[in-house]
Amino acid sequence: MQLEDTVIIVTGASRGLGARMARAFVDHGASVVCSARTASTLEAFVDDLDGPGSALSVPADVTSWDDAQRLAARTLDRYGRIDVLVNNAGVSDRGLLDGAEPTVNELPVDVWETVLRTNLDGPFLCTKAVLPSMLDADAGRLVHMSSAMGLEGRARRSAYAASKFGLEGFHESLAAELEGTGVDSVVLEPGGWRRHERLLTGAVGREPTVTAGPGGDRGAGGSTGGRRGGKTAAATLRPRGSEPSHGASTVGLMLDSRPSRRNTSSAVSRASRGRPARGSVRSGRGGVPVRSRCAPRAPR
C-alpha cells in the first residue's frame, strides 16, 4: 500500500476489523483518525499504535449527527483535508442478543432500531459530514463495509440483513450522484471467502490478485486514478481465506492510489451486472457501481 500523506477516517476503529485496518494504515504511513464510542478503549488502542504514520483519537457515536460533524471538523482542523472515510462501525442483532437469532416475530423492536441506526444511519451521517470537504477538493473516497447478507438475506437475521441491503442501496445511489466528480464510493463485503469461492469457481486458497485497469493501473473495483474518458475495469480479488488481516489488506488495495481529481469514465451498465461473490469489492467510479467477481474479467 502507498498511503503516505493520505488522511483516513476509520469508524469502529477500536476493535475487530476496524482496529486491524487502522493499524495497517498507520503501518503504511497514513494519517488515521480513529473513531469509536468508548473513549477509554479507543485512546488505549491509539496509544498502542506504532508505525510511520500518525493516529488521532476522536470518540464519536456514528448515530449522532452532532458527533459525525465533530468527527469531520476535528479531522479537518488537524490535517486540513479528508482523503478517505471508511464506514466500518456496525452492530448485529445476534451480537446485541448474546448470540440469539430471533425470528421477526420474536425480534425486540429496540434491537431492530439499534441495528438500523448504527449500520445505515451511521454511514449516511458520516458520509454527509465529510462529503462537502471532499467535493470542495474534488477528490476523496468513501468506503462502506457491507456483508454478504446485504446481497442475500438469511432467516433469523432480518435486522442485520435489512441494514446491509440498505447500505448497498445507499452506496449505489451515492455513486450515481457522484458521477462527474473526483469522489468515489466503494462497498466491500469482507467475509466468507472460502465457501463462495468454492461454489463459484472451485478455486480456494489462491493468493490475492487484482486485475489491471486500462493503461495497466492496478486497483480494486476500478478504483485507481488517472483514467479519463475510458471504461473502468471490474477488479478481481481472490483472497487466500478468512485470515484476520484479510479485510485490512483488501481495503488497502482500494486505497493504494490516491483518488483522481475527476471521474468521467463510463463503466459496466447496470443491466449487465451480476450478483457479486462474498469478499468482493464494488466501486461506483464514474457514477456506475461496478461489481467484482471471483473469476477474471477483461476490461470492456
PyMOL commands that set and color helices and strands:
alter all, ss='L'
color gray80, all
select helices_A, chain A and resi 16-27+39-48+65-79+93-96+109-137+148-150+158-177+193-200+214-216+246-254+270-272+285-287
alter helices_A, ss='H'
color red, helices_A
select strands_A, chain A and resi 7-11+31-35+54-57+84-87+140-145+183-188+281-283+290-291
alter strands_A, ss='S'
color yellow, strands_A
deselect
rebuild
show_as cartoon
